[in-house]
């Protein structure tokens, strides 16, 4: 039984590790960008070991705005991992043991999906902290809703039409045509609306938990970041 369990686990990892690793990498890209673009100015001066690199100036450079565009383009890759539940269903259907599903598949996919969505939540929290610092706290919810909507569109383009973030550069005209011709149909709109509700709903549940941790007086994040 143990031999069978291990062989099945190895088979799943062998076939899943490449796409899981790639999808997690894409999910982390917007998180890294959010730290560079929105949170670097939040660190206390005493914690900085490198020179400021110009991202914390009052007047943002063209490079900074280009970074924001790249951040928005890659952001849907983080919640996109939620749709990888279809691979979990396929693996469950192929499994011949409830113990394998319970002890291996469920923990594997829970950690994988949670990591991807965690990157999404932290990215938006970083953006919110930046807006708050700039005196634009009243716009945080609006920005979050817009990004949820853009992420829903991006997830639909990626999952169903198989486009990638870099296609916005290499195939922009094609994507715009697809948006005008295909995405305005009733079925795509309903699917994107469902995706939007799932992403926004999960975010609304998870974000307060993160903020509670960040605001805890003993939290290292609370000591190094200005979070209101």
VENNOR-V82901 format. One record per backbone hydrogen bond with DSSP energy under -1.0 kcal/mol. NH is the residue of the N-H (numbers start at 0). CO is the residue of the C=O. E is the energy in kcal/mol with one decimal. If there is no record, write none. Layout:
nh:NH co:CO e:E
nh:NH co:CO e:E
This chain:
nh:4 co:0 e:-2.5
nh:5 co:1 e:-2.7
nh:6 co:2 e:-2.3
nh:7 co:3 e:-2.4
nh:8 co:4 e:-2.4
nh:9 co:5 e:-2.5
nh:10 co:6 e:-2.0
nh:11 co:7 e:-2.4
nh:12 co:8 e:-2.6
nh:13 co:9 e:-2.6
nh:14 co:10 e:-1.7
nh:15 co:11 e:-2.0
nh:16 co:12 e:-2.6
nh:19 co:15 e:-2.8
nh:20 co:16 e:-2.8
nh:21 co:17 e:-2.0
nh:22 co:18 e:-2.5
nh:23 co:19 e:-2.3
nh:24 co:20 e:-2.1
nh:25 co:21 e:-2.3
nh:26 co:22 e:-1.8
nh:27 co:23 e:-1.8
nh:28 co:24 e:-1.3
nh:31 co:27 e:-2.6
nh:32 co:28 e:-2.4
nh:33 co:29 e:-2.4
nh:34 co:30 e:-1.7
nh:35 co:31 e:-2.2
nh:36 co:32 e:-2.9
nh:37 co:33 e:-2.3
nh:39 co:34 e:-1.3
nh:41 co:38 e:-1.8
nh:46 co:43 e:-1.7
nh:47 co:44 e:-1.1
nh:54 co:51 e:-1.1
nh:64 co:60 e:-2.0
nh:65 co:61 e:-2.2
nh:66 co:62 e:-2.1
nh:67 co:63 e:-1.9
nh:68 co:64 e:-2.1
nh:69 co:65 e:-2.2
nh:70 co:66 e:-2.5
nh:71 co:67 e:-2.5
nh:72 co:68 e:-2.1
nh:73 co:69 e:-2.2
nh:74 co:70 e:-1.6
nh:76 co:73 e:-1.7
nh:77 co:74 e:-1.9
nh:79 co:75 e:-1.6
nh:80 co:77 e:-1.1
nh:81 co:78 e:-1.9
nh:82 co:79 e:-1.8
nh:83 co:80 e:-1.3
nh:84 co:81 e:-1.1
nh:85 co:82 e:-1.7
nh:86 co:83 e:-1.2
nh:88 co:84 e:-2.1
nh:89 co:85 e:-1.9
nh:90 co:86 e:-2.5
nh:91 co:87 e:-2.6
nh:92 co:88 e:-2.3
nh:93 co:89 e:-1.4
nh:94 co:90 e:-1.2
nh:100 co:96 e:-1.6
nh:101 co:97 e:-2.5
nh:102 co:98 e:-2.9
nh:103 co:99 e:-1.5
nh:104 co:99 e:-1.9
nh:105 co:100 e:-2.7
nh:107 co:103 e:-2.3
nh:108 co:104 e:-2.5
nh:109 co:105 e:-2.5
nh:110 co:106 e:-2.3
nh:111 co:107 e:-2.0
nh:112 co:108 e:-2.8
nh:113 co:109 e:-2.4
nh:114 co:110 e:-2.1
nh:115 co:111 e:-1.8
nh:116 co:112 e:-2.4
nh:117 co:113 e:-2.3
nh:118 co:114 e:-1.7
nh:119 co:115 e:-1.3
nh:120 co:116 e:-2.6
nh:121 co:117 e:-2.6
nh:122 co:118 e:-1.8
nh:123 co:119 e:-2.0
nh:124 co:120 e:-2.3
nh:125 co:121 e:-2.4
nh:126 co:122 e:-1.8
nh:127 co:123 e:-2.7
nh:128 co:124 e:-2.5
nh:129 co:125 e:-1.8
nh:130 co:126 e:-2.5
nh:131 co:127 e:-2.5
nh:132 co:128 e:-2.1
nh:133 co:129 e:-1.7
nh:134 co:131 e:-1.4
nh:135 co:130 e:-3.4
nh:138 co:135 e:-2.0
nh:139 co:136 e:-1.6
nh:142 co:138 e:-2.5
nh:143 co:139 e:-2.5
nh:144 co:140 e:-2.5
nh:145 co:141 e:-2.4
nh:146 co:142 e:-2.4
nh:147 co:143 e:-2.5
nh:148 co:144 e:-2.3
nh:149 co:145 e:-2.7
nh:150 co:146 e:-2.4
nh:151 co:147 e:-2.2
nh:152 co:148 e:-2.0
nh:153 co:149 e:-2.5
nh:154 co:150 e:-3.0
nh:155 co:151 e:-2.1
nh:156 co:152 e:-2.6
nh:157 co:153 e:-2.2
nh:158 co:154 e:-3.3
nh:159 co:155 e:-2.1
nh:160 co:155 e:-1.1
nh:162 co:156 e:-2.5
nh:166 co:163 e:-1.3
nh:167 co:164 e:-1.7
nh:168 co:165 e:-1.5
nh:169 co:165 e:-2.0
nh:170 co:166 e:-2.6
nh:174 co:170 e:-2.3
nh:175 co:171 e:-2.6
nh:176 co:172 e:-1.9
nh:177 co:173 e:-2.3
nh:178 co:174 e:-2.6
nh:179 co:175 e:-2.1
nh:180 co:176 e:-3.1
nh:181 co:177 e:-3.0
nh:182 co:177 e:-1.8
nh:184 co:181 e:-1.6
nh:188 co:184 e:-1.9
nh:189 co:185 e:-2.1
nh:190 co:186 e:-2.4
nh:191 co:187 e:-2.9
nh:192 co:188 e:-2.4
nh:193 co:189 e:-2.2
nh:194 co:190 e:-2.5
nh:195 co:191 e:-2.7
nh:196 co:192 e:-2.4
nh:197 co:193 e:-2.2
nh:198 co:194 e:-2.8
nh:199 co:195 e:-3.0
nh:200 co:196 e:-2.3
nh:201 co:197 e:-2.6
nh:202 co:198 e:-2.4
nh:203 co:199 e:-2.3
nh:204 co:200 e:-1.4
nh:205 co:201 e:-2.4
nh:206 co:202 e:-2.8
nh:209 co:205 e:-1.7
nh:210 co:206 e:-2.5
nh:211 co:207 e:-2.1
nh:212 co:208 e:-1.7
nh:213 co:209 e:-2.8
nh:214 co:210 e:-2.1
nh:218 co:215 e:-2.1
nh:222 co:218 e:-1.4
nh:223 co:219 e:-1.4
nh:224 co:220 e:-2.3
nh:226 co:224 e:-1.1
